Amino acid sequence: MSSCHVVEDPIKKVAIFGGTHGNELTGVFLVKHWLENGAEIQRTGLEVKPFITNPRAVKKCTRYIDCDLNRVFDCENLGKKMSEDLPYEVRRAQEINHLFGPKGSEDSYDIIFDLHNTTSNMGCTLILEDSKNDFLIQMFHYIKTSLAPLPCYVYLIEHPSLKYATTRSVAKYPVGIEVGPQPQGVLRADILDQMRKMIKYALDFIHNFNEGKEFPPCALEVYKIMEKVDYPRDENGEIAAIIHPNLQRDKKEERDRNMDVREKHQSAASCMPLLGIESTT
């Protein structure tokens, strides 16, 4: 895959979302911390806004209340007439779109970082929605290089039938950050530290770009979604099988096994040189 999207203006407005899923606690903890003391996420000339996206789900420590907030940022749901009869997350999506969008407009936030956890042993993962976006490919390369030797993977979700309308898609440049493994409703110090570093390096990259730094060409290994594979189910739709005990191994063995599988579906994204733009305001 080659990239061709070039940023023409400095980045000015950035949001950091936590609590899109209310039981994924690393983003919730970090956003609440930054709302109290945001010094570490501030950069000269950049507006950075931490934000709890699904406060009701966070309060109940559940993924969502009525429906998945990370699936309803499509034109149909965002265009519905506001009503108390709408699912809570659809109403919340419209509020978020008003605050940080409108989606697809020049007034929308430049970047939204959406913070997630997973029970999967996938380590630090950056989620890319456009394989032709030079700016984000360069940013992801910078984050991966800065985190080394800690691995950081890139997951591409631009499959035409499997891509979904994410909370972060309100922004011009949506960035998903997912770190695991971490059980739902649990906070792990090592996972928190990794996610915190990912945000730090991302903001450092934006600052360097706004200061006019030039970034040389780079190549980025990505893992792209090919298909969804469900558990076997019975005639009533109930799960009819579980993972075999021989596949439930320690973290290193599981990570190595996952890499063997994912390598079959990997490809590469490359990008042109990127010249930062120094802001005059």
N, C-alpha and C positions, 0 to 999 in steps of 0.2 A: 504494500500500500504506500502511496506517496501522498504528501500533504501539500496544500496550496493556500490555506487560509492565513492571511497576514493581518495582525492587529495594526490599525492605523492611528490609534489614539492611546494616550496613557490610561492605565487602569486607575479608576477613582473610587469606585464603590464595591466593597466586598462584604458578603454576609457569611457567617458561620452558623449552620443549622445543627442543633442537637435535639434529640427527642422526636424525630420523625416517627420512629418506633419507640414507644414509651418504655419498653423493657430492655433497651440497648443503652446501658448506663454510662459508658465512657463519654460519649458526646454530651449527654445530659449533665454529667459532673463538670466537664470542661467548660461548657457554655455558662452554667451557673457560676462557676469560678470567675470566668472572664467578665460576666455581668457585674460582679462585685469588684474585681480588680483586673482591668483589661490592659495594663501597661505592656505586658509581653506580646500582645498581638497588634499593638499600634506601630505604624510605620509613617514616616514623614510624607505628607501629601496624600495619604490614603485614609479613606473612611472605612473602618472595619466594625461591623455590627454583629455581635453574637445574639442568637435568637432561639428560643425554645419553640419548636414548630407545633407540637401536639401536647399542650399542657395537661389536658384531661387524661390522656393515655399515660403521661409521665406520672401524674398523681396516683393512678391506679396500678402503675408498673405493669402495663399490658401493651401489646403491640399496637392496638388501635381500639377505638370505641365502637364505631359502626362499620367502617371499611378501611382498607389500607390507604393511608394518606399518600404513600409513595406510588400510587397507581392512578390518581384521579386528576392529574394536572393536564387533562386533554381539553380540547375546545368545547366538547359537549358539557362536561361538568363545570368548567370555568364560566360558561355562558348561561348556565341555568339561573332563573330568577331566584334571588335570595329568599329563603323561606325557612321557618322553623321545622318544616316537614322534611327538609333535606337531611341526609346523613350528616352527622357532626363533621366528619373529615372533609366532605364536599364544601360545607360552609367555611371551614377553616382554610381550605385550599383557595377559595375566593378571597378571603381576607389576606392571605399570604401573597396572592397574585396582585392585590391592590397595594400592599406595602412594598413589595420588591420588584414588581413588574411595571406595566402589564407584560405578560409573556410575549416575546416576539417584537417588542417595541424598542425604540431607541432610549426610552426612559428606564428600562429595566436595569437591575444591578449588573455590573460587569461580570462578577464571579460569585457563585454560591458554592461553598464547601459544605457538603451534607455528610454528617458523621454517623457511621453505623458500626455495629458489632455483628459478629457471626459466630455460631457455634462450630463452624467448620475451621479446620486447622490450615487456614490460608494465609496466615501472617499479615503483613502490611500489604494492602491492595488498594490501588488507585483505579477508579472506574472512569473510563473514557467513552463518550457517546458519539464521537466523530473522528474517524481515522484520518481526516484531511485537515485537522486543526493544528497548524504549526505551533501556535502559542501554547496550547495545552501539552502537546508532545514535548516541547522544550521544557516546560515546567515539570512534567513528570520525569523527564531525564535528569533534571537538576535534583529533584527530590530523591530519586533512586541513588544517584551518585553521592548525595550528602548523607544518606542513611547507611551506605556501605560501611562495613561488611554485612550489616543486617539486610536480608533480602527484602525486596519490595517488588510486587508483581503488578502488572497492568492488565485490566480486564476490559475488553471492548464489547459494548452492547448495542451495536447498530444493526443487528439482524432485523430485517423489515417486518417480520411477523412476531418476533419475540421481544422487541424493544417496548418499553412501557413508559408512561407519562410520569416522570419523576418529579419530586418536590423541587429539586435543584434546576429543573429545566426551565424555570422562570427566568434564569440568568442568561446572559449572552454566552457565558462560558461555564457550563455546569461541571462540577467536580464531585464525584463520589469518593469517600474515603471509608474503607471497611477494614477492620482489624479484628483478628481472632486467633485462637479460639477463646471464647468467653461465654459462659452460660448466660441465658437470659435472666435478668434481674440480679446480676452479680457484677461487682466492680473489681477488676484485677489491676494491681499497680503497674505491672510490666506492660500490659496492653495500653493503659492510660499514658504511660511514658512514651510509647511508640507513636500513638496518635498525636500527642502533643508535639513531638518532634516533626512529624509530617506537616502539621500546620505551620510550625516555625519556618521550615525550609520553603514551603510554598509562599509564605509572605515575604521571605527574604528574596525569592526569585522575582516576585512582583515589584519589590522595591528596586532591585537591580535593573529590571526592565525599564521602570519609570525614570531611572537615573541615566538611561541611555546606553547601558552595557550591551555589547554585541555578543550573541551566542552562536557558536559555530554549528555546522550541520551535525546532526546526530541520528542514530538509529535506535529504535525502541522495540524490544520484544513484547508482544502482547498475546493474551489468550482471549480468543473470541468464542462467544456462545454459538454452538452448532445446533443443539436440540435440547429439549427437556425430556428427562427419563424419569418416569414416576415409579413408585413401588408397585408391585403386583397387587391387584385389588380383586375382591370377590364380586358377586352379582349385585350386592348392595352398595358397592363403592367403598367398602371398608378395606384398609390395608391388610393384606393377607400374607405378608412376609416381613422379616426383619433382617438386619445386617448379621452375617454369620460371625460367630465369635472369633474365628481365625483372622478376620479382617479388622477386629478391634485391637489395634496394637498401640505401642507407645508413640509419642509425638513424632520422634525422628522417623520411625518406620512409616508412620502414616503420611508424613510430609513427603518422604521419598516416593511412596507409592502414588500419591496424588500427582507429583511431578511427572512420573512415568506416564500417567494417563493424559495429563494436560499437554504434554509435549507433542502428542499426536494431533493436537488441534491448534497449535500456535502458529503465528505468522509474525510479520515485522511491519512496523510503521517507521517511515523515515521522514525527515523534515529538512526544509531549506534553512539557510542561515537566518537568524532572527535578530533584527536590530532594534534595540530598545528605543523608546521615545522619551526624551526628557520633557517633563511638564514645565510650562511657563507660568502656571498658576499655583 
